[in-house]
Amino acid sequence: MADVFFTWVSAFRIVFSLLFLVATASVLLSLPIEKMVKGFLFWVKEDLGQWGPFVLALSYIPLTILVVPASILTLGGGYLFGLSVGFMADSIGATLGATAAFILGRTIGKSYLISKLRNYPKFQAVANAIEISSFKMVFLLRLVPLLPFSLLNYLLSVTPVNLSVYVLASWLGMTPSIFGLAYIGTTIKDLSDVTHGWNEIYTIHQQFC
């Protein structure tokens, strides 16, 4: 009897967590996101001083979990802090965000993700390839971003890849694109150009849900 009770409690926690995540994402999509991100980047630039790169890196975590285009933060890193510091903040932040989403997908989101992916033969082929050569496949998927960054974190979470292999391969594979976007960010003259890509959220959100 006790085992049945704890099973129901665990199921309730999973369902509640997923509903909370979906509700939070829906609320965010209804807000003036572009204006909010622009205000956030302005705040980081003007008010945080030496803490700015640290806060920018941490901001990757909630936004990546909510399947938000990470390229905006990456451009922002180059725009705000220059190439060297911006690249470091972006690289650390993208890795932290990817790791957080992976852990979330592998734990409370696993059942939901599997139910969404079971009818996609291509994903099963990727999962089989990762089982054979985890590091190489994750590295290549990051190096050649065939899928949006935030979605790929969740897709990889339900493959057999080990967490430490996932983190290292992701970091190395993302490095060239992060460096390129950070460099582009250094050439941007106005914050409006950084936040212009937020209309991508709607397309990605529809694909994911």
Buried (B, 14 or more C-beta within 10 A) or exposed (E): EEEEEEEEEEEEEBEEBBEEBBEEBEEBBEEEBBEEBBEBBEEBBEEBEEEBBBBBBBBBBEBBBBBBBBBBBBBBBBBBBBBEBBBBBBBBBBBBBBBBBBBBBBEBBBEBBEEBBEEEEEBEEBBEBBEEEBBEBBBBBBBEEEBBBBBBBBBBBBBEBEEEBBBBBBBBBBBEBBBEBBBBBBEBEEBEBBBBBBEBBEEBBEEBE
